[in-house]
Amino acid sequence: MRKISRRKFLSLFTQSAGAAAVFQLLEACGIKPAAAPGTATSTPFGPLASGVDNGISIANAPGSTNTPLPSDTLAPTAEAATVTPSPTSDFAYLAVARGGDDPEALTRAAVAAIGGIGKFVPRGAKVLIKPNACVIHDYTYAATTNPWVVGALVKMCFEAGAGKVLVFDFPFGGTCAETYKASKIEEQATAAGAQMEYVDTSKFVQTNLPNGHSLHSAKFYSEVVNADVVINVPIAKNHSTTWVTLGMKNLMGTIHDRGAIHSDVLDTMDQRIADLAMYIRPELTVVDAVRIMMKGGPQGTGLRNVVKLDTVIASADIVAVDAYATKLFAPLDPSNNFYKMILTDPNNLGYVKYGAEWGIGRSDLANLKISEISVG
C-alpha cells in the first residue's frame, strides 16, 4: 500500500466526511491529532497602545515604533535568541509574540509556546513553507512575508530533523524569481538551507472537491498537496476585496487559477477561500505582523500605509490564527468601519465565519488558551 502523509489523508478524508469525523476517527484509533479541537482556558488579549505613523492612528503595541518606515530598512541582527519550549505538556492553543526588533526571535517564541516545531515536523519530513510572495516588493512594504520569519521557520524545521524544506508561492505580480528576490525571502530561506520552488505549470493538478461548498474543482500545485507538512506563513495586510488577507486567503497561492476564487459576491469568495483551507489544511500557520499594510492592499501603495508592530502569531488552527489577527487592524485605523466590525467579532470576516462553521478550526477566542509573550 502506498503511504500518504497525515495532511494528505486529512485533506482527502474531509472531502467526504468533514473535519469533526476526522478527529473522531483518529481519536478512536488512539491517535491525538496535533490540531484537534479542544477546550482551553481563556486568556485575555494583550494591550495594543497609541501613536501616529504617517497619519495612521496606531495602538502603541509593545515593540511598535512611532516613526515613518522609509528609514526603517535595516536588517535584524543575524543571531536570534533561542527559545526553549517549556517542559510542561500544557502548551497554548495559540501564541502571540510581541516586541523587540528581531523577527526570528518572535517566530521562535510563538512556535515554542504552542509546543515547538517538533510537534509539527517529524524527522525526515518533506516540508513546504508557503509565504506570501505575491508581488515584486521589498519586505518593508508589507505586501510580502517578512523574510526573517521565513528563514527562522526553515532553520527550525531542519533543527527538528526535516529531510527537505521547500519554499513556494505562485505570485500574480511578477515571476517567482522576481518576487523571491525582491522580498528577500529567497536570500533568507536559502541561507537557512531551504530550496526555492519555482513554478512549473505542469505540476498543477486538476482536483475535484466533491464536498466543496462553493469551490468544486481547482488545479492545486502538486508540491503542496504531496508535502508531508505544510507551514502557512501569511503577512497580515489589507485587501481591496476581502478587507484583510490572512492565513486562509494566503492559500490562494496554491492554485493555478485565482479567478476560480474571485467573485462579484463577497460571500461567495469567502466560501471559496474556506473551501481551499478545508482541502489544504496546513499543519501550522504563522502570521507575520512584524509590519502590516493598512491600506492599498494586496499590492500596497507605499510605506505611508505600513505600520510596524513587531508581532508574530502562531497556531495549528488556521481559523483561530486568522480570528486573532483581525484584532490588529481596528486600533491602528479607528475610522475604518470594517476593521471595527471584525474587532467586535472576528466572524464578521466571512472566511473566518465559514471556517468555524465548517469545522476547519475555531474562532471562539475567549474559550481558547492563548499565550501572550513579550520578546526583547
C-alpha positions as CSV (number, residue, x, y, z in Angstrom):
1,M,0.0,0.0,0.0
2,R,1.4,3.4,-0.9
3,K,1.9,5.7,2.1
4,I,0.4,9.1,2.2
5,S,1.1,11.9,4.6
6,R,-1.2,12.7,7.5
7,R,-2.0,16.0,5.9
8,K,-3.0,14.4,2.6
9,F,-5.1,11.8,4.5
10,L,-7.0,14.6,6.3
11,S,-7.5,16.5,3.1
12,L,-8.9,13.5,1.3
13,F,-11.0,12.3,4.1
14,T,-12.6,15.6,4.9
15,Q,-13.8,15.9,1.4
16,S,-16.3,13.1,2.2
17,A,-16.6,13.1,6.0
18,G,-15.9,16.6,7.4
19,A,-13.4,17.7,10.0
20,A,-15.3,16.5,13.0
21,A,-15.4,13.0,11.7
22,V,-11.7,13.0,11.0
23,F,-10.8,13.9,14.6
24,Q,-13.3,11.3,15.9
25,L,-11.8,8.6,13.7
26,L,-8.2,9.4,14.7
27,E,-9.0,9.6,18.4
28,A,-11.0,6.3,18.2
29,C,-7.8,4.8,16.9
30,G,-5.8,6.2,19.8
31,I,-4.2,9.0,17.8
32,K,-4.4,12.5,19.1
33,P,-4.3,15.0,16.2
34,A,-2.0,17.9,16.8
35,A,-4.6,20.4,15.7
36,A,-7.7,18.6,17.2
37,P,-10.3,21.0,18.6
38,G,-10.2,21.2,22.3
39,T,-11.3,23.2,25.3
40,A,-8.9,25.5,26.9
41,T,-8.8,28.3,29.5
42,S,-9.4,31.8,28.4
43,T,-6.5,34.3,28.2
44,P,-7.2,38.0,27.6
45,F,-5.7,39.8,24.6
46,G,-2.6,41.8,25.2
47,P,-2.7,45.6,25.1
48,L,-2.4,47.4,21.8
49,A,-1.5,51.1,22.6
50,S,-1.2,54.6,20.9
51,G,0.8,56.7,18.5
52,V,0.8,58.1,15.0
53,D,2.6,56.7,12.0
54,N,2.3,58.7,8.7
55,G,-1.2,59.9,9.6
56,I,-2.5,56.5,10.7
57,S,-3.7,56.3,14.3
58,I,-2.0,53.3,15.8
59,A,-2.1,51.4,19.0
60,N,1.2,51.5,21.0
61,A,1.7,47.8,20.9
62,P,4.8,46.5,22.6
63,G,7.7,46.8,20.2
64,S,5.9,49.1,17.8
65,T,7.5,52.3,16.5
66,N,6.1,55.8,16.1
67,T,8.3,56.9,13.2
68,P,7.8,56.6,9.5
69,L,9.1,53.4,7.9
70,P,11.2,54.7,5.0
71,S,14.3,54.9,7.3
72,D,13.5,51.6,9.0
73,T,15.1,49.3,6.5
74,L,17.9,47.8,8.5
75,A,18.0,44.0,8.7
76,P,17.7,42.5,12.2
77,T,20.8,41.1,13.9
78,A,21.9,37.8,12.4
79,E,22.0,36.0,15.7
80,A,18.5,35.4,17.1
81,A,17.5,34.5,20.6
82,T,17.0,30.8,21.2
83,V,13.7,29.9,22.8
84,T,13.4,26.5,24.6
85,P,9.9,25.0,24.8
86,S,8.6,24.6,28.4
87,P,8.9,21.0,29.7
88,T,5.2,21.0,30.5
89,S,2.7,19.5,28.1
90,D,0.3,22.3,28.8
91,F,1.1,24.3,25.7
92,A,-1.0,27.2,24.4
93,Y,-3.6,26.6,21.6
94,L,-2.4,29.9,20.1
95,A,0.5,32.1,20.8
96,V,1.3,35.8,20.2
97,A,4.8,37.1,20.5
98,R,5.4,40.9,20.6
99,G,8.3,43.3,21.0
100,G,11.9,43.7,20.2
101,D,13.3,44.1,16.7
102,D,14.1,40.5,15.8
103,P,11.5,38.6,13.7
104,E,13.4,35.3,14.2
105,A,13.1,35.7,18.0
106,L,9.4,36.5,17.7
107,T,8.9,33.4,15.5
108,R,10.7,31.1,17.8
109,A,8.9,32.3,20.8
110,A,5.5,32.0,19.3
111,V,6.1,28.4,18.0
112,A,7.7,27.3,21.2
113,A,4.7,28.4,23.2
114,I,2.4,26.1,21.2
115,G,4.7,23.1,21.6
116,G,7.7,23.7,19.5
117,I,8.4,22.9,15.8
118,G,8.9,19.2,16.6
119,K,5.2,18.9,17.3
120,F,4.5,19.6,13.6
121,V,7.6,18.4,11.8
122,P,8.6,14.7,12.1
123,R,12.2,13.7,11.4
124,G,12.8,13.1,7.7
125,A,9.7,15.0,6.7
126,K,9.3,16.9,3.4
127,V,8.1,20.4,4.5
128,L,6.6,23.0,2.2
129,I,6.6,26.6,3.6
130,K,4.1,28.9,1.9
131,P,4.8,32.6,2.4
132,N,3.1,35.5,0.7
133,A,5.5,36.5,-2.2
134,C,2.8,37.8,-4.5
135,V,4.4,40.9,-5.9
136,I,7.8,42.5,-6.7
137,H,8.3,44.5,-3.5
138,D,10.8,44.8,-0.8
139,Y,9.6,43.4,2.5
140,T,9.3,46.8,4.1
141,Y,6.2,47.5,2.0
142,A,4.4,44.8,4.0
143,A,3.0,43.2,0.8
144,T,5.1,40.1,1.2
145,T,6.0,37.9,4.2
146,N,8.9,39.1,6.4
147,P,12.0,37.1,5.1
148,W,13.4,36.6,8.6
149,V,10.2,35.0,9.7
150,V,10.5,32.6,6.8
151,G,14.2,32.0,7.4
152,A,13.6,31.2,11.1
153,L,11.0,28.6,10.2
154,V,13.4,27.0,7.7
155,K,16.1,26.8,10.4
156,M,13.6,25.4,12.9
157,C,12.4,22.7,10.5
158,F,16.0,21.4,10.0
159,E,16.6,21.6,13.7
160,A,13.6,19.3,14.1
161,G,15.2,16.8,11.6
162,A,13.2,17.7,8.4
163,G,14.6,15.9,5.4
164,K,13.8,18.7,2.9
165,V,12.3,22.2,3.1
166,L,10.8,23.8,0.0
167,V,9.6,27.5,0.0
168,F,6.9,28.2,-2.6
169,D,4.4,30.8,-3.7
170,F,2.6,31.4,-7.0
171,P,2.8,35.2,-7.5
172,F,0.4,37.3,-9.5
173,G,2.6,40.3,-9.8
174,G,5.8,39.1,-11.4
175,T,7.7,35.8,-11.7
176,C,8.9,33.7,-8.8
177,A,12.5,34.7,-9.5
178,E,11.5,38.4,-9.3
179,T,9.3,38.2,-6.2
180,Y,11.5,35.8,-4.2
181,K,14.5,38.1,-4.8
182,A,12.8,41.5,-4.2
183,S,11.1,40.3,-1.0
184,K,14.5,38.9,0.3
185,I,12.6,35.6,1.0
186,E,15.0,33.7,-1.2
187,E,18.0,35.2,0.4
188,Q,17.0,34.2,3.9
189,A,15.4,30.9,3.0
190,T,18.3,29.6,1.0
191,A,20.8,30.8,3.6
192,A,18.9,28.6,6.1
193,G,19.1,25.6,3.8
194,A,15.8,25.7,2.0
195,Q,15.2,25.0,-1.7
196,M,13.1,27.6,-3.5
197,E,10.4,26.1,-5.6
198,Y,9.9,27.9,-8.9
199,V,6.5,27.4,-10.5
200,D,6.3,24.6,-13.0
201,T,2.9,24.8,-14.6
202,S,2.9,21.0,-15.3
203,K,2.8,20.5,-11.6
204,F,-0.7,21.9,-11.2
205,V,-3.1,19.0,-10.9
206,Q,-6.9,19.3,-11.5
207,T,-8.6,18.2,-8.3
208,N,-12.3,17.8,-7.7
209,L,-13.7,18.9,-4.3
210,P,-17.0,17.0,-4.2
211,N,-18.0,18.4,-0.9
212,G,-16.8,21.9,-1.6
213,H,-19.4,24.4,-0.6
214,S,-18.7,26.8,-3.4
215,L,-15.4,25.7,-4.9
216,H,-15.9,22.3,-6.5
217,S,-12.7,22.0,-8.6
218,A,-9.3,23.7,-8.8
219,K,-5.7,23.0,-10.1
220,F,-3.6,22.6,-7.0
221,Y,0.2,22.7,-7.0
222,S,1.3,19.1,-6.5
223,E,4.3,20.0,-4.3
224,V,1.8,21.5,-1.8
225,V,-0.6,18.6,-1.9
226,N,2.2,15.9,-1.6
227,A,4.2,17.6,1.1
228,D,4.3,15.8,4.5
229,V,4.0,19.1,6.3
230,V,2.7,22.5,5.1
231,I,3.6,25.6,7.1
232,N,1.5,28.6,6.0
233,V,3.2,32.0,6.6
234,P,1.0,34.8,5.5
235,I,1.5,38.5,6.2
236,A,-1.3,40.4,7.8
237,K,-2.4,43.1,5.4
238,N,-5.3,45.0,3.8
239,H,-7.1,43.7,0.8
240,S,-9.3,45.6,-1.7
241,T,-12.0,42.9,-1.8
242,T,-12.0,40.9,1.4
243,W,-10.7,43.8,3.5
244,V,-7.8,41.7,5.0
245,T,-5.5,39.0,3.8
246,L,-4.5,36.4,6.5
247,G,-3.8,32.7,6.7
248,M,-6.8,31.2,4.9
249,K,-6.6,33.7,2.0
250,N,-2.8,33.1,1.6
251,L,-3.7,29.6,0.3
252,M,-4.8,31.2,-2.9
253,G,-1.2,30.9,-4.0
254,T,-1.5,27.1,-4.1
255,I,-3.8,27.0,-7.1
256,H,-3.4,27.9,-10.7
257,D,-6.5,30.0,-11.4
258,R,-7.2,32.7,-8.8
259,G,-10.2,33.6,-10.9
260,A,-11.8,30.5,-9.6
261,I,-11.8,32.1,-6.1
262,H,-12.7,35.7,-7.0
263,S,-16.4,36.5,-7.3
264,D,-18.5,39.6,-7.6
265,V,-20.3,38.4,-4.5
266,L,-18.0,38.7,-1.4
267,D,-19.8,36.0,0.5
268,T,-19.1,33.5,-2.4
269,M,-15.4,34.4,-2.4
270,D,-15.3,33.9,1.4
271,Q,-16.8,30.4,1.0
272,R,-14.3,29.5,-1.7
273,I,-11.4,30.7,0.5
274,A,-12.7,28.5,3.3
275,D,-13.0,25.6,0.8
276,L,-9.3,26.0,0.0
277,A,-8.4,25.8,3.7
278,M,-10.6,22.7,4.1
279,Y,-8.6,20.9,1.4
280,I,-5.0,22.1,2.1
281,R,-5.2,22.0,5.9
282,P,-1.7,23.3,6.8
283,E,-0.2,21.7,9.9
284,L,1.0,25.1,11.2
285,T,0.1,28.7,10.4
286,V,2.4,31.6,11.4
287,V,1.1,35.1,10.8
288,D,3.7,37.7,10.1
289,A,2.6,41.0,11.7
290,V,6.1,42.5,12.0
291,R,4.8,45.1,9.6
292,I,1.2,45.3,8.4
293,M,-0.3,47.1,5.5
294,M,-3.3,49.1,6.5
295,K,-4.5,50.4,3.1
296,G,-4.0,49.8,-0.6
297,G,-3.7,46.0,-0.5
298,P,-2.9,43.5,-1.6
299,Q,0.0,45.2,-3.6
300,G,0.2,48.3,-1.5
301,T,0.6,52.0,-2.3
302,G,3.7,52.9,-0.4
303,L,5.4,53.0,3.0
304,R,2.9,55.6,4.3
305,N,0.3,52.9,4.8
306,V,2.6,50.5,6.7
307,V,2.7,50.2,10.5
308,K,5.5,48.3,12.3
309,L,4.0,46.1,15.1
310,D,6.8,43.5,15.7
311,T,4.2,40.8,16.3
312,V,4.0,37.1,15.2
313,I,1.0,34.8,15.8
314,A,1.2,31.0,15.6
315,S,-1.2,28.1,15.9
316,A,-2.0,24.7,14.4
317,D,-5.5,26.2,13.9
318,I,-5.7,28.4,10.8
319,V,-9.1,29.8,11.7
320,A,-8.1,30.7,15.2
321,V,-4.9,32.5,13.9
322,D,-7.0,34.5,11.4
323,A,-9.6,35.3,14.1
324,Y,-7.0,36.6,16.4
325,A,-5.2,38.6,13.6
326,T,-8.4,40.6,12.9
327,K,-7.8,42.3,16.3
328,L,-4.7,44.0,14.9
329,F,-6.3,46.4,12.5
330,A,-9.0,48.5,14.2
331,P,-6.8,50.1,16.8
332,L,-4.5,51.2,14.0
333,D,-7.3,52.8,12.0
334,P,-10.3,53.6,14.1
335,S,-12.0,55.3,11.2
336,N,-12.4,52.1,9.2
337,N,-15.8,50.7,9.9
338,F,-15.0,47.2,8.7
339,Y,-11.9,47.0,10.9
340,K,-14.2,47.9,13.8
341,M,-16.7,45.2,12.9
342,I,-14.0,42.4,12.8
343,L,-12.6,43.8,16.1
344,T,-16.0,43.3,17.7
345,D,-16.5,39.8,16.2
346,P,-13.9,38.0,14.0
347,N,-16.8,36.1,12.4
348,N,-17.7,39.3,10.6
349,L,-14.8,38.3,8.3
350,G,-16.6,35.9,6.1
351,Y,-13.9,33.3,5.6
352,V,-13.3,33.1,9.3
353,K,-17.1,32.6,9.9
354,Y,-17.2,29.7,7.3
355,G,-14.0,28.2,8.6
356,A,-15.5,27.9,12.1
357,E,-19.0,26.8,10.9
358,W,-17.5,24.1,8.7
359,G,-15.2,22.7,11.4
360,I,-11.9,23.7,9.9
361,G,-11.0,25.5,13.1
362,R,-12.2,27.7,15.9
363,S,-13.0,31.4,16.1
364,D,-14.3,31.4,19.7
365,L,-11.1,33.1,21.1
366,A,-12.5,33.6,24.6
367,N,-12.5,29.9,25.0
368,L,-9.0,29.2,23.8
369,K,-5.8,29.1,25.7
370,I,-3.8,32.0,24.3
371,S,-0.3,32.8,25.3
372,E,0.8,36.4,25.1
373,I,4.7,36.7,25.0
374,S,6.9,39.7,25.4
375,V,10.1,39.4,23.5
376,G,13.1,41.8,23.7
